[in-house]
Amino acid sequence: MNHDVPGAGALDYHVCQYDGGRLLFRGPPQLVTGDTVLCLGGTETFGKFVPQPWPDRLRALTGRQVVNLGCVNAGLDAFLGDRAVLAMTRRAAVTVVQVMGVQNASNRYYTVHPRRNDRFLGPTPLLRDLFAEVDFTEFHFTRHLVTALADHDPTRFAAVLDDLRAVWLARMRGLLAQAGGWRVVLWMADHDPGDSVLRADPWGVDAVTLDALADDCDLILRVPYSARARALGGAGMAFTWLETAVAQGLPGPAAHDEVATALAAALTTRGA
């Protein structure tokens, strides 16, 4: 871990775009073949601050073509709105979709940026009526918004959370339906589904919501990081001292190893 001076330790992610799309992914760009494992997800799958994120480690373990379509701060709306991503999912042998939080999608209560889905654009009249006393100009990010509203009035927020989960399920099903091959829903987090769902990532996804996808995919793979990975934290990460706070909230190399190992074993066992 390097955080001595600004610029020291920063990784070159070789960010790239794919033809027909607008999202930025970790490069270098890869071809999608009939044997490709396609990895869709947010900042964790992108592997921010991690020299070799789990898609790279999966490639080393399996010898297969693995394409990292992790996108920093993205949610399901970003992927569903990107023609390049949807085209690649139809060609890939395996599509892995990381479980991302329910808050990063436009819904009946608020809208988000079409690519930076963590950006709160504004409330709908429905949310203004429900929380008439709240000044929504104070919010710029969805996570800040939903945690503040949940703390402010859990009873009223329950209706918002129900809608967020319903939208999340619909978008996940829509994305999984695009896949032409084997479909894996990947839970990667420092806890089991259902624990601290309104305090930890993936925010708002409980076990009931996750299990509702069982008929829409070939496998739901749960990888809660081990005590060892949690203890190692960011050991082996590369970031500047200005990025320390952000890095502390992301999985380190040991956690990425565990995700890759579990996924490689699942693909091998199931012959995917």
N, C-alpha and C positions, 0 to 999 in steps of 0.2 A: 504494500500500500504506500502510495507516494502522495503526500499533500504538504510539501515543504513550501513551495512558492507558486504563485499563479502560473499555470501553463505546464508545470512539472507533472509528469505522470499521465497527462491527458491522452486518451486513445484516439487513433485515427480510425473511424468506423467505415470509411470508404463508402459513404452513403450513396444510394443509387435509386433510380426509378426504373420501372418496367414499362414497355411500350403500351400506350393506351391508358396509363394510370398516372395519378398525381401524388400518391403517397411516397414518402422517403423511407427506404429500408436499409438495413445494414448490408454492405457489399463485401466483396465484389459481386456483381449480378451473376446469377446462375441460370442455366437452362433447365426447363421443366420437361422431364422425359416420362415414359410410361412406368418407370420404377421410382420416381421422385417421391420423397416425403416432404410435404409442404407444411411449414410451421407458422401459423398465424397467431398473433398475440400482441400484447402491449409492451411496455417498457421492459418487463422482465424477460420476455422472449427476445426482444432486441438485444438484451444483454448489456445494458448501460453500465459502464465501468468494469465490465468483465471481459478480459482478453479473449477467452474462448467460451461463449455462451452455450447453452445446452444444445441448440441445433448443430453447432460445430462438433461438439462432443459426441452427439448421436451419429454424425457422419463418420467419425473415427471408429466408433464401436461397431457399426454395421457395414461400413464400406459402401453405403448407398449414397445416391445423390440426395442431399438434404438442402432445402432452400429456406432461408430465414426471412419470413415476412413479418417479423416483429416490428412494430411501429411505435415510437415513443409517444405516450399519452393518447394513443388511439383507443377507440372503442368499436363496437360492432357496426355503428353507422358508417365509420370510415371505410371499413372493408366492404360493406354492402354497396357503397357508392363508388367503388373503384373497379373499373372494367377489367383492368389487368389482373387484379387479384381473382376475380370471379372466373376469368378465362383459365387461369392457372389451376384453380381448384378442380375444374372440370377435366383437366389433363392429368393430374397427379394420381399416383397409385394410392397414396395415403395423405389425408389432410388432417392435421392436428390443430385444434382450436383451443388456445389457452382460455381458461375461465377468467373473464375480466369483470369488473364491478358493474352493478346495475345502474349506477348513477350517470354513466357517460353515454347517454342516448337521449335524443329528443323524445318527448312524451306529451301527455295531455297537460302537464303542469309547467314545463319549461322547455326551452330549445337550447341545443348545443351547437358549437362550431362543426361544420360538416367533416373536417379532417382532424382538427385538434379537439377531439370529443370531450376533453376535460374542461373546455372553456364554456362557461355559462353565458349565453347570449341574452336571455331575458325570461321573465315569467309569462305565462299565459294568463288571461283573465281569471281562469279557474283557480290558479295559485294565489293571485292577488286577493280574490274573494276569501279563500280559505285562511290566508295569513294577512289579513288587512292591515295589521299593525306593524308589519315587517318592512323595512326599507331595503328593497332588493338591489339598489345601486351599490350596496356594500359588498356584493358578491361578484367575483370574477371567475371562480372555479367551481365546478360541480361538487367536489368533495366538501369544500367549505360550506356550500349551500345546504347540502342534505344533512350534514352533521349538525349544523346550527339549527335547522328546523326541527330535527329530531330531538335535540336538547331543549329547544324552546317549548314544544308541546308534542310529546310523544303520541298522544291520542289523535290529534289532528293529522300528524305526519303519517300515521298508519295507512291512511287512504293513499297518500303519495307513494309510500313504499310498495303497497300492493300493485299500483299501476306501473311502477318502475320494474318490478319483477315480471309482470305480465308482458311488458314491452320487451324486456330482456329475453324472455323465453321465445317470443315471436321472432325476434331478430336472430337468435341463435339457431332456431329451426330453419329460418330462411337461408342462413349462411351454410348450414350443414347440408341443406337440400341441394346446394349448388355443386357439392363435391361428387365427382364421378367415381371415386374409389372408396377405400376404407376410411371411416371417419372416427376420429378420436377426440373426445372432450377431455382436456387436461386441466386438472386442479393442481396448481403448484402454489404452496403457501406455507407459512410457518405454523399453521394450525389445521385441524380437521374442519371439514364443512360443518357449519352450525355453531362453531365457537366464535364469539365476539364478532358477529357478522356486521355490526354497525360501528366497529372500531378498527377493523383490520381489513386488508385487501385479500381477496377480491370483495369489495364492499357490498354488503346487502345480499350476497348469495348464500343461502342456507342449504342444508342437506335436502330439504323437500324440493326446493327450486332446482337444485342440481339433478336430483333423481328423476325429475319430470322429463328430462331429456333422454331417458333410457331407450325409448323407442325411436329416437331420431338419429342415433349414432350406433356404431359397432362396439364402442368401448368408452366407458367413463373411467379414466385413470386418475386416481387420487394419489398425489405425492406430497404429503406433509413432511417438511424438512425434519431430519432427525435432530436429536439433542446435540450431536456433534456438529452438524452443519450450523445450527443456531449459535452454538458457542464460538465457532470460528468466525461467524459473521462476515465481515468484509475482507478478511485475510486473503490477499492475492488480487484484490481489486486495484484499479488504476484510476486515480482521480486527483484533482487539485484541491487545495485546502478550502477553496471557495465552494466546492461541491460536497463537502463532508456531510452536511445535514441530509442532502438528497441521497447520497450513497448509503447512509445508515438505514434507510428505509427499504433498501432493495436486497434481493438475495445475492450472496457471494458465490465464488467459484465452487465451494463444497456443495451448496444447494443445487447449483447447475449440474454438477456431477451426478447427484442423486436423481434428478429428473431424467437426464439422458440414460442412465443405467436402467431405470424402471421402464422407460419407454422402449429401449432396445430389447429388453426382455419380453415385453408385451408383444412387440411386433414379431419377434422370433417365435414365441410360443404359439401365436395365433396364425402364423404363416401369412401375415399381411404384406 
